[in-house]
């Protein structure tokens, strides 16, 4: 198992955000975490990527225990988060933003990584010299994901990649997510658009404030009456 999370607890002062959640992601798999705002999805990713220190529990990545390790250490191991909100360095060019994502790569690897990004996001190649702050919302999401790919992830964690995008761009982003996965990168997907998340994922976990309440194959959860009612609007 590439990622194994066991009884993970995260506290923000007196507030317990995660109440001992457990889940797994296998090599080359897409797994999604779905749930309402405040369920703990983003907190989970932040704990895995070293931005928040868990209070209890264990996180194992590629047979190494990583809970409590610094973010740069986690990234170097191949667990890379693309955070919600895209947040480029607006005054820097697309190329400069991508190079920042490859901080853990040697000079010889940078160009190969860049070419892989262009295969997934050819639009970024057309805008290499353009200031990131002038990109559209969809292009900013492509840049954020491309920057994550520059770090050569074995598991790419995506936080709300479709947020604020038009339906056409949502379809495009999810097609790209599936293609990145087909190229061998495992994906842990946090997404409000439960319909699309369950469509591309192999397995899913439902978070309801700080706890995993349902889990299983994504296609089975799409047919679960509780999921249909709460997250699919049916």
Secondary structure, DSSP 4 states (H G I P E B T S, - for coil): --EEEEEEEEEETTEEEEEEEEEEE-TT-EEEEE--TTSSHHHHHHHHTTSS--SEEEEEETTEE-TT--HHHHHHHTEEEE-TT----TTSBHHHHHHHHTTTS-HHHHHHHHHHHHHH-HHHHHTTTSBGGGS-HHHHHHHHHHHHHTT--SEEEEESTTTT--HHHHHHHHHHHHHHHHTT-EEEEE-S-HHHHHHH-SEEEEEETTEEEEEEEHHHHHT-HHHHHHHS--
